[in-house]
């Protein structure tokens, strides 16, 4: 199985768009692991998930939380591992780090969100090239915010 990587380009705000992506996948019944190696950044995203929209509720915990087995969305600062469910239930990875997650990453899908910020776009180009070198199926999508 080849890992597919989807880059979403043109996010006005990377983390806010990531909240929307997480909500979309949660509502679709998909499990996600959200990765960033820096705890402070992941805690910031955790707070955003709780309050990015008044009526949105997205159950999520850190991967080492006792409720992790019953929760569909995990936050992790450690090299991500697939969700311990069956392959049909396997989680996708949302990478919020400025670099690729520690590889090899045994995920069916990796999601990347890229803002219009030049520094963010440069980092995304480097990740794109690294994924291509690993022979991952890399695809780009332009977000529509009109």
Rosetta blueprint (number, residue, H / E / L):
1 X L
2 X L
3 X L
4 X E
5 X E
6 X E
7 X E
8 X E
9 X E
10 X E
11 X E
12 X L
13 X L
14 X H
15 X H
16 X H
17 X H
18 X H
19 X H
20 X H
21 X H
22 X H
23 X H
24 X H
25 X H
26 X H
27 X H
28 X L
29 X L
30 X L
31 X L
32 X E
33 X E
34 X E
35 X E
36 X L
37 X L
38 X L
39 X H
40 X H
41 X H
42 X H
43 X H
44 X H
45 X H
46 X H
47 X H
48 X H
49 X H
50 X H
51 X H
52 X L
53 X L
54 X L
55 X L
56 X L
57 X L
58 X L
59 X L
60 X E
61 X E
62 X E
63 X L
64 X L
65 X L
66 X L
67 X L
68 X H
69 X H
70 X H
71 X L
72 X L
73 X E
74 X E
75 X E
76 X E
77 X L
78 X L
79 X L
80 X L
81 X L
82 X L
83 X L
84 X L
85 X L
86 X L
87 X H
88 X H
89 X H
90 X L
91 X L
92 X E
93 X E
94 X E
95 X E
96 X L
97 X L
98 X L
99 X L
100 X L
101 X L
102 X L
103 X L
104 X L
105 X L
106 X L
107 X L
108 X L
109 X E
110 X E
111 X E
112 X E
113 X E
114 X E
115 X E
116 X L
117 X L
118 X H
119 X H
120 X H
121 X H
122 X H
123 X H
124 X H
125 X H
126 X H
127 X H
128 X H
129 X H
130 X H
131 X H
132 X H
133 X H
134 X L
135 X L
136 X L
137 X E
138 X E
139 X E
140 X E
141 X E
142 X E
143 X L
144 X L
145 X L
146 X L
